[in-house]
Amino acid sequence: MQSGGEKGARTMKRVGIVCDSTCDLGPDWLAEHDVVMVPLKVLFGEATYLDWIDLSPEDFYDKLESSPTLSKTSQPSPAEFSAVYETLASNGCEGIVSIHLSAQLSGTCESAHLAAATSRIPVVVIDTKLVSAAEALVVEAAIKARDAGGDLDTVTQACNRVVDSTRLLFALDTLEYLVKGGRAGKAQGLAASMLNIKPVLTFNSEGIIEPFKNMKGTKKAIQGIAEQVAKDSASQPVRLVLLHSLAPELLDEMKAALENAKARYILDGVCVVGAVIGTYAGRGAIGVAYHPEE
């Protein structure tokens, strides 16, 4: 990773930040903020693609809907993490935080732990127990703590505070991909599509997907999410990231619903769900990730 001038060089000597591609921040944004992304892989039959590198979200969802076979995903190998950790160590990092999606959904954390065990500098592996925009909030917390001059312990503590306080709420257009991909967790038994029930889903404290609330149709699901954000932000504003899988019209509906519900939030950005998480979410997902503003 190239550092941006003198400030970037100083940053690299303190703490290196590594994440995987499922934070859905995209390689360009991450490179601009001195974060190294290790991509997961998406497989269509015999063809393998690197998440966010070989497949844009637009290309992926078109392929997902036209492919005769369901896409599969694969975590990075320990060797891929080891190579990244060694590069950061060679560039002068004294420690690394490695931030990843829920270990309940992927072996990515395990690969990172195996690589960390052989690293010549300390590596703290963060299991966010979350995905996508929620993982992005943890990455952003790490960047903020590092750029403020924090050491490895300080950056780790900042990450853990956000992990512990972040809520992810989302609704899917269909549960088909989540169930077929084996990632439905405690939402496995929901026969929602038959009745146009749009379950609002979340992640529990163990990093497992579970139902949060059943709503009749997408509009009601969006309204339910917005009302929960309003409730959670009543006494203190939240820092919030919106997420969607190529559903800009639902994004506009979510913004309007948050305003109508009088949610108090600081919009930190919008994540487009990439190929790996999109393998299980499908097109038309909409949601929010947020935590109390510090």
Legacy VTK file of the C-alpha trace (Angstrom):
# vtk DataFile Version 3.0
C-alpha trace
ASCII
DATASET POLYDATA
POINTS 294 float
0.000 0.000 0.000
1.299 3.432 -0.884
1.318 6.002 1.919
0.173 9.532 1.215
3.129 11.790 1.930
4.784 12.484 5.270
1.581 12.125 7.293
0.937 8.730 5.718
4.477 7.596 6.473
4.118 8.522 10.135
0.796 6.698 10.228
2.332 3.529 8.814
4.982 3.495 11.562
2.358 3.449 14.284
-0.372 0.962 13.574
-1.247 -0.856 10.372
-4.928 -1.417 9.655
-6.049 -4.448 7.679
-9.607 -5.390 6.765
-11.366 -7.746 4.411
-13.465 -6.785 1.411
-16.809 -7.377 3.136
-16.663 -3.986 4.849
-17.902 -2.779 1.426
-15.884 0.429 1.558
-14.145 -0.395 -1.708
-10.405 -0.592 -2.481
-9.984 3.038 -3.556
-11.449 4.509 -0.371
-9.475 2.111 1.796
-6.196 2.881 0.018
-6.808 6.613 0.459
-7.116 6.019 4.210
-4.035 3.777 4.523
-6.004 0.585 5.084
-4.978 -2.674 3.406
-7.856 -4.775 2.089
-7.554 -8.555 1.824
-10.312 -9.682 -0.547
-12.547 -12.698 -0.147
-13.379 -14.654 -3.278
-16.577 -15.335 -5.207
-16.902 -18.487 -7.272
-19.240 -19.036 -10.215
-18.681 -22.636 -11.251
-14.972 -22.989 -12.031
-14.383 -19.240 -12.256
-12.990 -17.387 -9.223
-13.219 -13.631 -8.719
-11.715 -11.349 -6.076
-14.411 -9.387 -4.247
-14.416 -5.676 -5.203
-11.360 -6.178 -7.453
-12.475 -8.514 -10.236
-16.214 -7.900 -9.822
-17.965 -4.575 -9.323
-21.326 -4.780 -7.528
-23.104 -3.995 -10.820
-21.341 -6.817 -12.674
-21.865 -9.212 -9.776
-25.637 -8.813 -9.409
-26.126 -9.206 -13.151
-24.080 -12.395 -13.035
-25.863 -13.640 -9.894
-29.254 -13.370 -11.561
-28.182 -14.851 -14.898
-25.889 -17.643 -13.718
-27.256 -21.208 -13.899
-25.300 -22.025 -10.722
-25.468 -20.274 -7.355
-22.314 -18.358 -6.522
-20.177 -19.464 -3.594
-17.672 -17.618 -1.457
-14.248 -18.409 -0.050
-12.142 -16.769 2.636
-8.545 -15.577 2.139
-5.823 -18.055 3.062
-3.505 -17.589 6.059
-0.677 -17.100 3.553
-2.467 -14.125 2.013
-2.767 -12.494 5.418
0.827 -13.336 6.294
2.056 -11.571 3.158
0.106 -8.423 4.061
1.286 -8.455 7.683
4.907 -8.886 6.574
4.643 -5.974 4.144
3.273 -3.712 6.864
6.016 -4.802 9.258
8.634 -4.077 6.587
7.099 -0.630 6.082
7.695 0.207 9.731
4.468 -0.722 11.478
4.893 -1.647 15.118
1.544 -3.420 15.359
-1.518 -4.276 13.280
-5.254 -4.413 13.828
-6.961 -6.822 11.436
-10.721 -6.220 11.206
-13.089 -8.829 9.813
-16.633 -10.023 9.298
-18.375 -12.327 11.748
-16.495 -15.570 12.370
-19.907 -17.259 12.407
-20.264 -16.524 8.687
-16.753 -17.066 7.368
-13.368 -18.605 8.097
-11.709 -15.241 7.424
-11.033 -14.546 11.109
-9.504 -17.985 11.505
-7.141 -17.379 8.589
-6.169 -14.033 10.109
-5.525 -15.631 13.516
-3.286 -18.291 11.964
-1.276 -15.633 10.164
-1.108 -13.444 13.268
0.472 -16.295 15.220
3.529 -16.223 12.954
3.786 -12.451 12.463
6.983 -10.758 13.639
4.978 -7.814 14.982
1.852 -7.974 17.173
-1.423 -8.471 15.298
-4.807 -8.054 16.993
-7.595 -9.778 15.089
-11.005 -8.111 15.529
-14.069 -10.286 14.981
-16.689 -7.584 14.406
-19.485 -10.196 14.606
-21.050 -8.066 11.874
-20.781 -7.430 8.127
-20.833 -4.696 5.479
-21.673 -1.186 6.737
-21.377 -2.310 10.364
-17.873 -3.630 9.719
-17.160 -0.328 7.954
-17.951 1.573 11.160
-15.311 -0.459 12.992
-12.746 0.233 10.264
-13.530 3.953 10.470
-13.109 3.898 14.253
-9.678 2.301 13.803
-8.660 4.964 11.285
-9.783 7.771 13.580
-7.914 6.349 16.584
-4.747 5.683 14.582
-4.724 9.116 12.930
-5.136 10.727 16.354
-1.825 9.127 17.338
-3.165 6.055 19.093
-0.968 3.033 19.714
-2.027 -0.567 19.124
-3.903 -0.832 22.423
-5.733 2.450 21.852
-6.802 1.494 18.323
-7.902 -1.942 19.526
-9.997 -0.418 22.310
-11.637 1.974 19.837
-12.549 -0.949 17.595
-13.957 -3.009 20.451
-16.120 -0.120 21.679
-17.733 0.159 18.264
-18.125 -3.616 17.926
-19.925 -3.735 21.264
-22.233 -0.792 20.538
-23.098 -1.204 16.848
-26.494 -2.398 15.674
-27.094 -3.659 12.140
-30.679 -3.814 10.850
-31.514 -4.860 7.310
-34.251 -6.253 5.115
-33.831 -8.481 2.072
-35.964 -8.603 -1.034
-35.709 -12.398 -0.851
-34.393 -14.902 1.679
-33.572 -17.361 -1.118
-29.854 -16.644 -1.319
-29.381 -16.456 2.445
-31.025 -19.848 2.974
-29.426 -21.595 -0.016
-26.039 -20.228 0.970
-26.378 -21.662 4.471
-26.004 -18.285 6.232
-29.560 -17.799 7.501
-28.602 -18.584 11.098
-31.603 -18.273 13.401
-33.668 -16.870 10.519
-33.573 -20.256 8.802
-37.186 -21.121 9.574
-38.762 -17.969 8.165
-41.139 -18.796 5.302
-41.582 -15.117 4.603
-41.778 -14.788 0.844
-45.088 -16.624 0.603
-46.906 -13.964 2.635
-44.895 -10.939 1.498
-43.451 -10.756 4.992
-40.187 -8.816 4.964
-38.321 -9.782 8.105
-36.020 -7.131 9.503
-32.874 -9.068 10.346
-30.016 -8.333 12.700
-26.929 -9.955 14.188
-26.922 -11.178 17.780
-24.018 -10.828 20.203
-22.494 -14.058 18.879
-22.411 -12.792 15.304
-25.313 -14.940 14.086
-28.121 -13.619 11.893
-31.496 -13.644 13.614
-34.948 -12.096 13.049
-35.495 -8.691 14.612
-39.081 -7.989 13.534
-41.470 -9.210 10.837
-43.078 -6.517 8.713
-45.688 -6.655 5.951
-43.859 -5.534 2.814
-40.701 -3.548 2.149
-42.152 -0.129 3.010
-43.172 -1.346 6.458
-39.763 -2.953 6.949
-38.040 0.336 6.154
-40.414 2.160 8.482
-39.681 -0.367 11.247
-35.932 0.110 10.854
-36.270 3.904 10.926
-38.429 3.781 14.054
-35.834 1.639 15.822
-33.077 4.097 14.900
-35.250 6.923 16.255
-35.788 5.019 19.491
-32.086 4.264 19.887
-31.104 7.874 19.145
-33.678 9.547 21.392
-31.183 10.392 24.126
-27.993 10.510 22.058
-27.370 10.915 18.316
-25.945 7.934 16.464
-23.306 7.658 13.770
-24.982 5.821 10.916
-24.085 4.189 7.606
-26.731 3.213 5.067
-26.364 0.054 3.008
-28.107 -1.255 -0.084
-27.523 -3.785 -2.826
-28.163 -1.708 -5.938
-31.504 -0.400 -4.687
-31.201 3.417 -4.881
-34.974 3.842 -4.701
-35.018 2.011 -1.359
-32.127 4.165 -0.199
-34.251 7.269 -0.809
-37.156 5.654 1.044
-34.904 4.884 4.010
-33.650 8.467 4.195
-37.219 9.754 4.111
-38.320 7.244 6.758
-35.477 8.263 9.074
-36.509 11.893 8.716
-40.182 11.111 9.323
-39.305 9.073 12.400
-37.218 12.002 13.684
-34.129 9.832 14.063
-31.121 11.750 15.356
-28.090 10.657 13.387
-24.890 11.726 11.696
-24.726 10.140 8.242
-21.279 8.627 7.864
-21.775 7.354 4.341
-23.445 4.795 2.107
-22.165 1.291 1.430
-23.098 -0.612 -1.711
-23.125 -4.304 -0.808
-20.399 -6.086 -2.742
-20.201 -9.553 -4.243
-19.453 -11.661 -1.151
-22.224 -10.316 1.068
-24.403 -9.950 -2.024
-24.087 -13.703 -2.611
-26.317 -14.144 0.443
-28.294 -10.879 0.358
-29.200 -10.683 -3.320
-30.244 -7.502 -5.082
-32.683 -5.224 -3.250
-31.297 -5.358 0.291
-31.651 -2.207 2.386
-30.428 -1.448 5.890
-28.552 0.654 8.390
-25.646 0.222 10.777
-25.147 2.615 13.649
-23.653 3.204 17.064
-23.884 6.035 19.625
-21.865 9.080 18.643
-18.959 9.551 21.042
LINES 1 295
294 0 1 2 3 4 5 6 7 8 9 10 11 12 13 14 15 16 17 18 19 20 21 22 23 24 25 26 27 28 29 30 31 32 33 34 35 36 37 38 39 40 41 42 43 44 45 46 47 48 49 50 51 52 53 54 55 56 57 58 59 60 61 62 63 64 65 66 67 68 69 70 71 72 73 74 75 76 77 78 79 80 81 82 83 84 85 86 87 88 89 90 91 92 93 94 95 96 97 98 99 100 101 102 103 104 105 106 107 108 109 110 111 112 113 114 115 116 117 118 119 120 121 122 123 124 125 126 127 128 129 130 131 132 133 134 135 136 137 138 139 140 141 142 143 144 145 146 147 148 149 150 151 152 153 154 155 156 157 158 159 160 161 162 163 164 165 166 167 168 169 170 171 172 173 174 175 176 177 178 179 180 181 182 183 184 185 186 187 188 189 190 191 192 193 194 195 196 197 198 199 200 201 202 203 204 205 206 207 208 209 210 211 212 213 214 215 216 217 218 219 220 221 222 223 224 225 226 227 228 229 230 231 232 233 234 235 236 237 238 239 240 241 242 243 244 245 246 247 248 249 250 251 252 253 254 255 256 257 258 259 260 261 262 263 264 265 266 267 268 269 270 271 272 273 274 275 276 277 278 279 280 281 282 283 284 285 286 287 288 289 290 291 292 293
